[in-house]
Structures are given as C-alpha cells and as structure tokens.
Amino acid sequence: MSSLDSLLTRKAMTKGEVAQVGTDEPVAIRIKALAAAGAITSVTVTTGTGIVFISANGGTDSYEFGTYTTVGALVDAINADGMFEAKVLDTLRSYATDDQFADGAITASTTDGVSYYDVLVDTSEAKYFAYRLTTSRAVGETKPKGSRRVHLQEFVYYATLGNAAADDVQVWECEEGVETQKMGLLSVSATKTTENFASGEGRLSSGVGKDLVVILVDNTSLADSADNFLRVIGEVE
C-alpha cells in the first residue's frame, strides 16, 4: 500500500484529499531537531526500552519508556529538554509507550525544507492503525488553530484482526491533551470496510481548534500484511 506521506507529501489535509497508512506506517510522533542540538548523529528506538538521541551539543539524551509510560509524557519530556521538538500524530497521548513503536534507527526525511524523524507505530505489536486529521502535520507550526477545524467524511480499512469486536473502530476528538471518544463501531476482520456519513455527503466535524483521530484497534492480534490499510477522507476548514 502507498504510504500516507507519499500520498500527501507530508502536508496537512485539504478538501477532497485522501490519506492512507499501511502496516507500520502510522506516524505516532514526529520530531524535529532544534538549533540547540547541533548536528544529529542518530535517533534510535528500542522497542520496549526507550528512545535515544545523540547530537553534537546535547550528547546522549535517553528517554526510557518505563519512566515515560504514555505517548503524552514522552512527548512532553522531549519538548521540555529543548533539544528537539516533538508532536503527537497518529496515536493518542494516553496510549502506552511500551511495545508501541517500530524498532531501530530512524532515518531523517525532509519535507518543505524541514528535516523530521518519524517514530512509527509497530502495528502488529501495538495492535492498532490510526490516522490524525489535523490542520497541520508539521512540527512547530505557527499558524493559529483557534479558528480552524477538521471534518471527517469517510474512512475505509482492511486488516486481519484476532478479535473483531464492538467499539474497536473509533473516532476521537483531541485538543491539548484532552481526548474524547466521539464514535465506536463494530470492527470487521479481513474485509474491506467503509464507514461514512450520509453516503459520503455528510461529515463528522471537530470542535474549533481540535483534531480527529480515526483508530482501528484489536485487543488480541493484528497481523502484519501488505494488504492492510486505513484510508481517511476529510477536510480542513
């Protein structure tokens, strides 16, 4: 499946655009090095242990998942140290860090002249797919969010689930650490499934300045497959 970032060139959603993530492609945390860090030697995730940054000015900065047990706590700690800036994307701040992220060194990628390190979701270990519909996927975005909101029109998914169940297809509204579930639906395993509003003519809207996160989750297993995907259609107002 095509990755989300190849489809969108890592830009914010615009009207009529489609975003898609496949196995191990959701971006849980997007990270940008600040000038204070100097040259970056490496950014490495060890699944179940922690994330380590090695930079010219900061030396070695380690964040253990046993200490920073949630995504939100980890991102807040990285931001507080002032060497890197981190942003929560295709996950929830309340999710656990342990056994969540893809293992190994992260290769920086450049978008619109900015270099990012993307911490990806290990979808079979974390047992979920997610995509965040937001006004911007950039880190350090200076545009005001206060007058903007997002609209979810449709999402489509395919994945082999260990335990398809009620409330395993979810939509969450998120703002500044406050996460509120807006929808919960029955999941379907190994079948391409489409969920929309009024046959695609309606939409689920966020509050002003808030994001919507679509999540397909399973509490038993979520098998790795090149056929897996979560596709989201939405708008930014």
Backbone bond lengths (Angstrom), bond angles and torsions (degrees), N, CA, C in turn:
res aa  C-N    CA-C-N  psi(-1)  N-CA   C-N-CA  omega(-1)  CA-C   N-CA-C  phi
1 M - - - 1.454 - - 1.522 110.72 -
2 S 1.325 117.78 145.75 1.459 120.75 176.65 1.509 109.69 -67.48
3 S 1.330 116.34 143.05 1.451 119.53 -179.44 1.511 110.81 -77.12
4 L 1.317 114.35 158.16 1.465 121.37 176.84 1.513 111.13 -53.97
5 D 1.336 116.52 -47.04 1.455 118.78 -172.12 1.516 112.39 -74.26
6 S 1.349 119.01 -27.13 1.453 119.12 174.91 1.524 110.62 -71.83
7 L 1.332 117.02 -29.44 1.461 120.55 178.28 1.519 111.73 -74.55
8 L 1.322 115.94 -39.13 1.464 119.79 -172.24 1.514 113.59 -108.43
9 T 1.326 117.03 -1.46 1.458 121.56 -174.98 1.523 110.68 51.18
10 R 1.346 114.51 36.36 1.457 122.87 177.23 1.529 112.96 56.31
11 K 1.301 117.93 33.14 1.462 121.60 177.63 1.518 110.22 -105.78
12 A 1.304 115.78 163.87 1.459 120.61 177.45 1.518 110.08 -64.66
13 M 1.326 115.52 153.20 1.452 120.23 178.28 1.522 110.34 -62.32
14 T 1.326 116.02 142.52 1.457 121.58 172.77 1.509 107.82 -125.35
15 K 1.312 116.98 165.62 1.454 122.10 -174.82 1.526 111.14 -54.33
16 G 1.321 116.32 127.98 1.448 121.89 176.08 1.510 114.99 82.45
17 E 1.329 118.50 -0.75 1.457 120.94 -179.96 1.523 110.99 -80.94
18 V 1.348 115.87 158.07 1.459 122.04 179.46 1.526 108.79 -121.46
19 A 1.337 116.81 132.26 1.458 121.87 175.20 1.519 109.11 -112.80
20 Q 1.334 116.92 140.26 1.457 119.74 -178.72 1.526 110.72 -141.47
21 V 1.335 116.12 136.33 1.462 122.22 173.81 1.520 108.91 -124.39
22 G 1.331 115.64 145.03 1.447 121.98 176.16 1.520 110.50 -114.97
23 T 1.326 116.42 -163.17 1.452 122.09 -178.41 1.531 111.17 -56.45
24 D 1.332 116.46 127.85 1.468 124.82 178.24 1.528 113.03 60.03
25 E 1.320 118.68 25.31 1.462 121.86 -179.11 1.528 116.06 -106.38
26 P 1.333 121.13 -22.64 1.463 118.07 177.82 1.530 111.20 -57.67
27 V 1.323 116.54 137.62 1.465 122.05 179.55 1.525 108.28 -92.42
28 A 1.321 116.75 102.58 1.459 120.18 -179.45 1.526 110.82 -68.78
29 I 1.336 116.54 -48.43 1.462 122.07 -178.43 1.526 108.74 -135.40
30 R 1.301 116.81 130.29 1.472 121.94 174.23 1.522 108.04 -106.63
31 I 1.333 116.20 131.27 1.464 121.84 -171.39 1.530 110.14 -126.00
32 K 1.322 115.55 138.21 1.461 122.41 176.12 1.519 109.20 -126.20
33 A 1.329 116.52 134.31 1.462 120.37 176.59 1.520 110.03 -75.71
34 L 1.326 117.01 135.84 1.451 121.81 175.23 1.525 109.77 -90.11
35 A 1.320 116.88 164.01 1.460 121.13 -177.81 1.523 111.80 -57.84
36 A 1.337 117.14 -31.37 1.458 121.41 -178.15 1.522 112.62 -61.87
37 A 1.345 117.21 -25.44 1.465 120.53 -176.43 1.514 112.71 -74.98
38 G 1.338 118.02 -24.32 1.452 120.42 -174.54 1.512 111.39 70.98
39 A 1.322 116.80 -155.53 1.471 121.42 -179.62 1.529 110.28 -66.22
40 I 1.334 115.72 139.66 1.469 121.27 -178.49 1.528 109.79 -99.08
41 T 1.322 115.19 123.97 1.473 120.02 176.60 1.521 110.92 -84.88
42 S 1.340 116.84 -47.10 1.471 119.36 -178.66 1.514 111.21 -165.05
43 V 1.341 113.94 155.12 1.464 123.26 168.93 1.523 105.27 -130.68
44 T 1.331 117.14 119.61 1.461 120.37 -171.56 1.528 111.35 -133.78
45 V 1.329 115.34 131.81 1.469 121.73 175.18 1.525 108.80 -103.34
46 T 1.317 116.16 131.95 1.454 121.51 168.82 1.517 106.97 -113.08
47 T 1.325 116.10 109.64 1.467 121.09 -174.59 1.531 110.41 -55.59
48 G 1.322 115.84 130.96 1.445 120.96 179.06 1.512 114.47 81.11
49 T 1.362 117.30 -2.52 1.466 120.27 -177.99 1.519 112.18 -121.16
50 G 1.356 116.88 -61.47 1.450 118.82 -178.43 1.513 112.62 170.32
51 I 1.332 116.04 -173.73 1.452 123.19 178.24 1.525 107.83 -124.84
52 V 1.348 116.13 136.71 1.463 122.05 -175.25 1.517 109.66 -125.10
53 F 1.344 115.82 128.94 1.460 122.81 175.50 1.528 108.18 -108.70
54 I 1.326 117.34 132.54 1.466 121.80 172.92 1.516 107.47 -121.23
55 S 1.334 116.15 120.17 1.459 121.27 -177.51 1.518 110.35 -139.09
56 A 1.335 115.84 164.07 1.464 120.82 -175.76 1.516 112.62 -62.23
57 N 1.316 116.99 -43.75 1.464 120.78 -175.00 1.523 113.66 -94.83
58 G 1.304 116.78 -29.39 1.458 119.93 -177.15 1.511 113.65 -91.31
59 G 1.349 116.19 -12.34 1.454 118.90 -175.18 1.515 109.92 68.35
60 T 1.318 116.89 -131.11 1.460 121.91 179.21 1.525 109.94 -107.69
61 D 1.327 115.84 119.60 1.463 122.09 176.53 1.521 108.04 -113.20
62 S 1.326 116.57 117.85 1.460 121.61 -177.04 1.520 110.17 -115.38
63 Y 1.319 115.11 138.19 1.461 121.57 178.12 1.526 107.62 -127.81
64 E 1.317 116.37 107.31 1.457 120.84 -176.60 1.528 110.55 -85.96
65 F 1.319 115.49 136.87 1.455 120.45 -178.53 1.528 111.64 -68.52
66 G 1.319 117.73 -22.12 1.451 120.49 175.36 1.516 112.41 -68.76
67 T 1.337 115.93 -24.63 1.464 121.19 177.20 1.513 111.23 -92.15
68 Y 1.333 115.66 -46.14 1.469 121.84 179.84 1.526 106.71 -103.12
69 T 1.317 115.03 86.39 1.464 121.09 -166.48 1.531 114.20 -81.22
70 T 1.330 117.39 -15.06 1.461 120.05 177.44 1.524 109.81 -120.43
71 V 1.318 115.51 160.01 1.462 120.82 178.19 1.523 110.36 -58.74
72 G 1.321 117.05 -42.43 1.455 121.21 -179.49 1.513 112.56 -62.46
73 A 1.335 117.04 -43.55 1.460 121.03 179.26 1.521 111.04 -63.83
74 L 1.328 117.07 -39.80 1.462 121.55 178.89 1.523 110.98 -64.72
75 V 1.306 117.31 -47.79 1.466 121.43 -179.62 1.528 110.61 -62.93
76 D 1.314 117.14 -42.13 1.467 120.34 179.31 1.523 111.10 -62.78
77 A 1.334 117.55 -39.02 1.462 121.10 -179.67 1.529 111.25 -67.49
78 I 1.327 116.57 -42.04 1.469 120.50 177.70 1.528 109.91 -61.20
79 N 1.319 116.75 -45.82 1.462 120.47 -178.62 1.529 111.97 -65.75
80 A 1.318 116.89 -36.22 1.465 120.98 -177.47 1.523 112.39 -66.30
81 D 1.337 117.37 -27.95 1.458 120.44 -176.96 1.526 113.62 -78.40
82 G 1.334 117.96 -17.06 1.448 120.99 170.34 1.512 117.27 77.51
83 M 1.336 118.04 8.53 1.465 121.11 176.50 1.529 111.48 -96.90
84 F 1.319 115.19 -34.55 1.459 122.13 179.85 1.524 108.45 -131.37
85 E 1.329 115.31 156.76 1.461 121.15 173.77 1.522 108.24 -118.23
86 A 1.319 116.78 131.17 1.458 121.69 -175.08 1.524 110.81 -123.75
87 K 1.340 115.37 151.28 1.465 121.72 -178.51 1.522 109.55 -139.07
88 V 1.327 116.37 133.84 1.463 121.89 176.16 1.519 108.76 -77.30
89 L 1.342 116.71 130.39 1.466 119.98 178.68 1.532 110.81 -122.56
90 D 1.322 118.59 -97.68 1.471 121.69 -168.46 1.528 111.95 -85.62
91 T 1.309 115.17 59.40 1.458 122.75 178.80 1.523 107.14 -167.84
92 L 1.324 116.44 -174.28 1.458 121.65 173.00 1.522 109.45 -114.48
93 R 1.324 116.88 146.54 1.456 121.21 176.99 1.532 111.39 -58.91
94 S 1.304 116.86 -30.84 1.460 121.12 -175.88 1.525 113.38 -78.83
95 Y 1.317 118.80 -10.48 1.463 121.31 -179.51 1.530 111.02 -69.34
96 A 1.327 116.29 148.95 1.459 122.00 179.56 1.527 110.83 -71.97
97 T 1.339 115.92 147.99 1.469 121.03 177.11 1.521 111.88 -82.95
98 D 1.311 118.32 -29.20 1.458 121.91 -175.75 1.529 111.23 -64.16
99 D 1.338 115.92 130.61 1.472 122.23 178.03 1.529 112.42 56.10
100 Q 1.302 116.85 37.12 1.450 121.44 -178.23 1.534 113.50 -111.14
101 F 1.343 116.93 -37.79 1.457 120.66 -167.85 1.528 112.42 -102.43
102 A 1.333 115.10 151.45 1.462 121.19 176.69 1.523 109.99 -63.50
103 D 1.318 116.27 137.16 1.457 123.28 -174.37 1.525 111.53 -81.16
104 G 1.348 116.23 145.62 1.455 120.77 169.39 1.516 114.18 116.71
105 A 1.353 114.40 177.92 1.461 121.29 179.25 1.521 109.66 -69.80
106 I 1.338 116.34 141.82 1.457 122.28 179.90 1.521 109.27 -99.64
107 T 1.315 116.30 126.42 1.458 121.49 176.32 1.514 109.29 -87.16
108 A 1.317 116.72 127.02 1.463 120.35 -179.48 1.517 110.09 -67.34
109 S 1.318 115.82 145.78 1.463 122.07 175.03 1.519 108.19 -125.58
110 T 1.319 116.63 152.99 1.464 121.11 -176.48 1.511 110.37 -114.07
111 T 1.316 116.22 128.08 1.461 122.80 177.66 1.518 108.50 -133.32
112 D 1.317 116.38 127.10 1.468 121.80 -179.65 1.525 111.53 50.52
113 G 1.338 114.93 38.54 1.449 120.10 177.30 1.515 115.55 79.55
114 V 1.337 117.86 4.11 1.467 122.46 -178.93 1.527 109.24 -112.67
115 S 1.324 116.06 133.98 1.461 121.50 179.48 1.523 110.34 -92.61
116 Y 1.340 116.20 128.66 1.463 121.59 -178.52 1.526 110.87 -124.36
117 Y 1.343 114.64 151.75 1.454 122.53 169.80 1.524 106.36 -115.30
118 D 1.327 116.52 115.21 1.463 121.41 -176.24 1.529 110.69 -99.74
119 V 1.321 115.91 118.79 1.458 122.21 174.65 1.527 106.61 -87.38
120 L 1.331 116.23 111.80 1.458 121.27 -172.81 1.530 111.74 -92.48
121 V 1.322 114.88 152.29 1.462 121.23 175.01 1.525 109.32 -77.31
122 D 1.325 117.35 127.82 1.461 121.52 169.23 1.529 105.70 -81.70
123 T 1.330 116.61 96.32 1.468 120.54 -167.19 1.530 113.79 -64.38
124 S 1.347 118.39 -31.21 1.463 118.97 179.56 1.522 111.61 -76.39
125 E 1.346 118.01 -32.32 1.462 121.55 178.06 1.527 111.10 -78.53
126 A 1.338 115.54 -45.20 1.467 119.85 -179.29 1.522 112.14 -76.89
127 K 1.313 116.00 -21.65 1.470 123.83 176.66 1.529 112.32 64.79
128 Y 1.337 116.37 41.94 1.461 119.01 173.16 1.527 111.20 -160.23
129 F 1.317 113.65 157.41 1.463 123.76 166.55 1.520 106.49 -114.97
130 A 1.334 116.49 146.34 1.460 119.14 176.78 1.516 109.95 -152.51
131 Y 1.319 115.08 154.30 1.466 121.61 171.42 1.522 108.54 -144.78
132 R 1.329 116.05 134.35 1.463 121.71 -179.89 1.522 110.23 -100.44
133 L 1.310 115.87 120.35 1.454 122.97 173.45 1.521 106.77 -88.15
134 T 1.328 117.07 111.90 1.448 122.09 -171.85 1.518 110.06 -142.04
135 T 1.316 116.61 163.52 1.462 120.01 179.97 1.519 112.12 -69.58
136 S 1.324 118.09 -23.88 1.463 121.16 177.98 1.515 110.61 -159.27
137 R 1.335 116.65 136.48 1.457 121.97 174.74 1.529 111.20 -96.22
138 A 1.320 117.43 5.72 1.462 121.44 177.49 1.517 110.47 -76.45
139 V 1.330 116.10 152.05 1.463 121.96 175.12 1.525 107.79 -94.50
140 G 1.344 115.92 134.03 1.450 119.42 -179.23 1.511 112.91 77.99
141 E 1.315 116.90 24.98 1.467 121.83 179.58 1.519 110.22 -61.18
142 T 1.326 115.71 129.32 1.465 120.39 -177.32 1.519 113.26 -98.15
143 K 1.323 118.12 -10.03 1.460 119.72 179.94 1.528 109.90 -68.15
144 P 1.316 118.08 137.30 1.463 119.88 -179.25 1.522 111.84 -66.75
145 K 1.351 116.05 136.32 1.455 121.12 176.54 1.520 111.89 -94.88
146 G 1.331 116.98 -11.38 1.451 121.13 -170.26 1.507 115.11 -59.37
147 S 1.333 117.99 -28.19 1.455 120.42 -177.93 1.524 112.43 -106.06
148 R 1.336 117.80 9.49 1.465 121.29 -175.38 1.523 110.82 -118.56
149 R 1.319 115.41 154.36 1.452 120.59 175.06 1.515 109.00 -149.83
150 V 1.336 116.12 169.13 1.457 120.99 -177.94 1.525 109.99 -118.12
151 H 1.324 115.42 157.78 1.460 122.12 -178.28 1.532 108.93 -131.93
152 L 1.303 117.16 126.63 1.460 123.38 176.50 1.522 108.94 -95.64
153 Q 1.342 115.98 122.01 1.463 120.71 179.90 1.525 112.69 -100.20
154 E 1.342 116.00 -38.16 1.466 119.30 -174.44 1.525 109.49 -164.81
155 F 1.334 116.04 150.67 1.463 120.16 167.58 1.519 109.42 -142.71
156 V 1.326 114.93 149.54 1.462 123.10 -176.60 1.521 107.18 -132.12
157 Y 1.337 117.30 140.63 1.460 118.44 178.86 1.520 111.36 -144.61
158 Y 1.329 114.68 158.93 1.460 123.13 170.71 1.520 106.96 -146.08
159 A 1.332 117.69 127.81 1.459 122.66 175.77 1.524 108.78 -164.67
160 T 1.323 115.31 149.43 1.460 120.34 175.95 1.522 108.29 -91.44
161 L 1.324 115.91 112.21 1.458 122.89 -173.35 1.529 110.87 -102.74
162 G 1.318 116.04 148.26 1.457 120.13 177.83 1.510 112.76 -79.97
163 N 1.345 116.04 -25.41 1.460 119.45 -176.34 1.528 109.56 -153.84
164 A 1.326 116.32 78.75 1.465 119.40 176.31 1.524 108.69 -59.38
165 A 1.345 116.39 133.25 1.466 118.74 -172.69 1.517 111.06 -155.55
166 A 1.321 114.72 165.43 1.462 121.02 175.61 1.522 109.92 -62.34
167 D 1.319 116.15 144.61 1.462 124.19 175.71 1.528 113.65 68.19
168 D 1.331 117.98 17.70 1.465 120.60 177.20 1.525 112.32 -95.13
169 V 1.323 117.53 -3.87 1.464 122.41 168.08 1.521 105.91 -111.79
170 Q 1.322 116.16 117.13 1.460 119.87 -168.70 1.527 111.84 -130.82
171 V 1.334 115.00 151.69 1.463 122.03 169.21 1.522 107.11 -126.97
172 W 1.340 115.24 126.25 1.455 122.00 -178.93 1.523 110.35 -116.54
173 E 1.329 116.37 143.60 1.462 122.71 172.53 1.528 107.37 -103.20
174 C 1.332 116.70 130.60 1.459 120.66 -172.54 1.522 111.73 -132.33
175 E 1.334 114.48 139.83 1.462 121.03 174.23 1.517 109.36 -158.82
176 E 1.341 115.74 120.76 1.465 121.67 172.79 1.533 112.54 48.19
177 G 1.314 116.57 47.37 1.457 120.45 175.72 1.512 115.14 87.22
178 V 1.319 118.44 -10.08 1.466 121.41 176.70 1.530 108.21 -92.34
179 E 1.325 116.28 118.61 1.463 121.81 -177.02 1.524 109.71 -120.43
180 T 1.332 115.85 122.42 1.458 121.57 -175.88 1.520 109.62 -126.92
181 Q 1.322 117.11 123.02 1.460 119.77 178.62 1.518 109.57 -74.28
182 K 1.342 115.72 128.75 1.460 122.39 -178.57 1.525 112.83 -103.44
183 M 1.332 116.88 -26.02 1.468 120.99 -179.07 1.513 109.75 -146.10
184 G 1.335 116.63 150.67 1.451 123.32 171.68 1.509 109.53 -146.13
185 L 1.330 116.85 122.14 1.456 121.96 -174.83 1.526 111.06 -127.45
186 L 1.313 116.22 162.60 1.460 122.41 174.95 1.521 110.14 -69.18
187 S 1.331 117.08 130.48 1.464 120.52 176.45 1.522 110.24 -83.81
188 V 1.319 115.92 158.15 1.465 122.73 -179.91 1.522 107.91 -130.26
189 S 1.330 116.77 130.57 1.455 121.40 -177.00 1.517 112.07 -94.05
190 A 1.352 115.05 140.01 1.469 123.45 171.62 1.529 113.53 54.45
191 T 1.322 116.16 31.94 1.459 122.26 177.98 1.526 108.52 -140.54
192 K 1.308 116.63 128.29 1.468 118.80 176.40 1.522 108.25 -63.14
193 T 1.329 115.60 121.70 1.461 121.43 -172.05 1.522 109.80 -126.76
194 T 1.329 116.19 131.60 1.464 122.44 -179.38 1.515 110.06 -115.06
195 E 1.313 115.43 132.76 1.464 121.68 174.76 1.529 107.70 -123.67
196 N 1.331 115.61 124.99 1.463 118.76 177.28 1.523 109.71 -144.60
197 F 1.309 115.18 -173.99 1.458 121.61 -175.27 1.517 108.34 -125.42
198 A 1.337 116.24 118.66 1.468 121.56 -178.98 1.524 110.67 54.31
199 S 1.359 114.97 49.65 1.471 121.24 178.49 1.522 112.62 57.32
200 G 1.319 115.77 33.84 1.450 120.74 178.43 1.507 114.90 88.35
201 E 1.336 116.59 -5.48 1.468 119.55 179.70 1.526 111.89 -87.14
202 G 1.326 116.63 -23.68 1.462 120.24 177.27 1.516 111.03 -93.75
203 R 1.334 116.69 -176.55 1.454 120.30 -179.67 1.522 109.59 -161.08
204 L 1.334 114.83 155.22 1.456 122.47 173.55 1.522 106.77 -102.46
205 S 1.321 117.39 120.62 1.460 121.92 -174.15 1.521 111.25 -104.47
206 S 1.320 115.47 143.12 1.460 120.68 173.82 1.519 109.84 -82.07
207 G 1.327 116.13 166.97 1.444 119.94 168.71 1.522 109.89 -71.08
208 V 1.294 117.81 165.40 1.465 122.16 -179.61 1.527 109.63 -61.06
209 G 1.334 116.01 131.03 1.454 121.80 178.42 1.520 115.01 77.56
210 K 1.338 117.90 9.84 1.457 121.32 -176.54 1.525 111.54 -113.16
211 D 1.337 116.35 159.39 1.455 123.55 177.84 1.534 109.87 -104.29
212 L 1.337 115.86 162.28 1.454 122.62 169.20 1.522 108.72 -119.41
213 V 1.328 117.16 132.94 1.460 122.39 179.37 1.523 108.69 -118.69
214 V 1.331 116.19 121.22 1.469 122.45 176.92 1.523 107.49 -94.75
215 I 1.336 116.74 129.73 1.465 121.07 -175.74 1.527 110.00 -133.46
216 L 1.337 115.93 132.93 1.460 123.61 167.82 1.517 106.07 -111.20
217 V 1.340 117.63 115.90 1.458 121.47 -172.43 1.528 110.04 -126.30
218 D 1.340 116.62 153.18 1.463 120.95 175.89 1.519 108.61 -141.86
219 N 1.315 117.92 136.73 1.468 119.78 -176.84 1.520 113.06 -92.18
220 T 1.353 117.45 2.34 1.462 120.77 -178.81 1.523 111.63 -114.77
221 S 1.329 117.36 -60.29 1.461 121.01 178.88 1.519 109.58 -162.66
222 L 1.323 115.55 156.11 1.454 122.72 174.84 1.523 106.02 -141.74
223 A 1.322 116.14 100.66 1.461 121.22 -170.69 1.527 111.95 -68.36
224 D 1.347 115.88 138.94 1.463 120.53 172.53 1.528 109.72 -66.49
225 S 1.316 115.75 136.86 1.452 120.58 177.37 1.517 109.48 -162.95
226 A 1.333 116.14 143.11 1.460 120.27 174.47 1.522 111.10 -67.49
227 D 1.334 117.53 -15.31 1.469 121.46 -179.50 1.529 112.95 -84.61
228 N 1.311 117.57 -14.72 1.462 120.80 -177.88 1.524 111.38 -66.17
229 F 1.317 116.49 142.00 1.462 119.84 172.32 1.520 110.54 -163.07
230 L 1.320 114.19 157.15 1.460 123.15 167.91 1.516 105.97 -130.91
231 R 1.323 117.01 121.32 1.463 122.48 -177.84 1.540 108.18 -116.71
232 V 1.312 115.93 132.69 1.454 121.60 -176.66 1.529 110.24 -125.84
233 I 1.328 115.83 133.02 1.465 121.82 176.75 1.517 107.47 -116.00
234 G 1.313 117.20 129.40 1.444 119.61 -178.33 1.518 113.01 -160.88
235 E 1.326 115.08 -176.42 1.447 122.31 -178.45 1.526 110.28 -136.43
236 V 1.312 115.80 153.43 1.463 121.42 168.39 1.528 107.25 -113.99
237 E 1.313 114.84 126.70 1.471 119.59 -178.52 1.527 110.14 -86.03
